[in-house]
Amino acid sequence: MQLTKKCPKYTYRKDGVYYFSKAAPKDLLDLYCKPRIVKCLGTRSPQSAQFVAKAMLAKLEDYWLGIRLKRMEVPAAELLVHARSAYSSEQPQREHLHA
């Protein structure tokens, strides 16, 4: 039985050099010209490839989260003080607390 060396997650080897490969999320495909993100990691070391691939994945996921949050509507936006005036012609009323 021959054992094959597995590449670190989200990587593959081509001519001994590791590449990062990850499909772009379906909800963010409009941002990309191709459905897959492929970048050369510039290393032949599986340990280095794993480290760099994890870092790239974390950075991409943070970026994607930021985009998704920007695209989201603000929950309960009508309850924000600055937004109330946009929903009504009245100025926001603030209750004064007496100690």
C-alpha positions as CSV (number, residue, x, y, z in Angstrom):
1,M,0.0,0.0,0.0
2,Q,1.4,3.3,-1.1
3,L,0.9,6.3,1.2
4,T,0.3,9.7,-0.5
5,K,1.2,12.9,1.3
6,K,-1.8,15.1,1.8
7,C,-1.5,18.8,1.2
8,P,-2.6,21.2,3.9
9,K,-6.2,22.3,3.7
10,Y,-7.0,24.8,0.9
11,T,-3.6,24.1,-0.8
12,Y,-2.3,22.0,-3.7
13,R,1.1,21.5,-5.1
14,K,2.2,22.2,-8.7
15,D,5.8,21.5,-9.7
16,G,6.7,21.1,-6.0
17,V,5.4,24.6,-5.0
18,Y,2.3,25.1,-2.9
19,Y,-0.7,27.1,-4.0
20,F,-3.7,28.4,-2.0
21,S,-7.1,27.6,-3.5
22,K,-10.5,28.5,-2.2
23,A,-13.8,28.9,-3.9
24,A,-15.3,32.4,-3.5
25,P,-18.5,32.4,-1.5
26,K,-21.6,32.3,-3.6
27,D,-23.1,35.4,-2.1
28,L,-19.9,37.4,-2.9
29,L,-19.2,36.0,-6.4
30,D,-20.1,39.4,-7.9
31,L,-16.8,40.8,-6.4
32,Y,-14.6,38.3,-8.3
33,C,-13.8,37.8,-12.0
34,K,-13.4,34.0,-11.3
35,P,-15.2,31.7,-8.9
36,R,-12.0,30.4,-7.3
37,I,-9.2,32.3,-5.6
38,V,-5.8,30.8,-6.4
39,K,-2.5,32.3,-5.1
40,C,1.0,31.0,-5.2
41,L,2.3,30.6,-1.6
42,G,6.0,30.7,-2.8
43,T,7.1,27.7,-0.7
44,R,7.9,24.1,-1.1
45,S,7.5,23.4,2.6
46,P,4.2,21.8,3.8
47,Q,4.6,23.4,7.2
48,S,5.1,26.9,5.7
49,A,2.2,26.3,3.3
50,Q,-0.1,25.3,6.1
51,F,0.8,28.4,8.1
52,V,0.4,30.8,5.2
53,A,-2.8,29.2,4.0
54,K,-4.4,29.5,7.5
55,A,-3.4,33.2,7.6
56,M,-4.8,33.8,4.1
57,L,-8.0,32.1,4.9
58,A,-8.4,34.1,8.1
59,K,-7.8,37.3,6.3
60,L,-10.3,36.4,3.5
61,E,-12.9,35.4,6.0
62,D,-12.5,38.7,7.9
63,Y,-12.8,40.6,4.6
64,W,-15.9,38.7,3.6
65,L,-17.5,39.3,7.0
66,G,-16.9,43.0,6.7
67,I,-18.5,43.1,3.2
68,R,-21.5,41.1,4.4
69,L,-22.0,43.4,7.4
70,K,-21.8,46.5,5.1
71,R,-24.5,44.9,2.9
72,M,-26.8,44.2,5.8
73,E,-29.4,46.6,6.8
74,V,-29.0,48.0,10.3
75,P,-31.4,46.0,12.6
76,A,-34.0,48.3,14.2
77,A,-32.6,51.4,12.4
78,E,-35.8,53.3,13.0
79,L,-35.0,53.2,16.8
80,L,-31.7,55.1,16.4
81,V,-31.9,58.7,17.6
82,H,-30.5,60.2,14.4
83,A,-32.8,58.0,12.2
84,R,-36.0,59.1,13.9
85,S,-36.0,62.5,12.3
86,A,-35.8,60.7,8.9
87,Y,-38.9,58.7,9.8
88,S,-40.9,61.6,11.1
89,S,-40.8,65.4,10.8
90,E,-40.6,65.7,14.6
91,Q,-37.3,66.2,16.4
92,P,-36.4,63.3,18.7
93,Q,-37.8,63.6,22.2
94,R,-35.6,62.7,25.0
95,E,-36.8,61.9,28.5
96,H,-35.1,63.7,31.3
97,L,-34.4,61.6,34.4
98,H,-34.8,63.3,37.8
99,A,-32.5,62.0,40.5
